[in-house]
Amino acid sequence: MSNKLTIVTGYFGAPVLKVAEELADKENCPLVILDREIEKRDGRTIRRLVMMEGEHSYRNHEYEHLAELAKADETMIVACGDGVLHDEDSREIIDAGKLVIVGGDMSADDLWAAARQLTDSYHAFMSFGTDEEKRKAFDGLLERQRILFGGKL
């Protein structure tokens, strides 16, 4: 398998897509936004897919797409959420390529400010509760991401 993938992911609120776009321009190679590809092929939004089939099914979709991309003999930039790192099979594909983590240089407050501006978050905690409750859940997510990303933040 010829894996020329650069996976771009990062902290919730970090400018993952912007960094992926800039990297694709710099490297003069295609940008694949994994969630958009899954939605295009499946016909449902990621939120609907997860609601109807569960997160496990969504992770399977991610893996299937990554496996297809990894087989291509083409350098690509792939923007995706951090959850892809939780799947062992997807992680093997990622480890064979390059991984870029976005947002490790941002403060928790800056990430929170950016996350609050997002209108299409699939994180349920962003839709319910007080600002204080949302921030507490957000901080918990950041801590889990910090551990996942190897202590950066």
Secondary structure, 3 states (H helix, E strand, C coil): CCCCEEEEEECCCCCHHHHHHHHHHHHCCCEEEHHHHHHHHHCCCHHHHHHHHCHHHHHHHHHHHHHHHHHCCCCEEEECCHHHHHCHHHHHHHHHCEEEEECCCCCHHHHHHHHHHCCCCCCHHHCCCCHHHHHHHHHHHHHHHHHHCCCCC
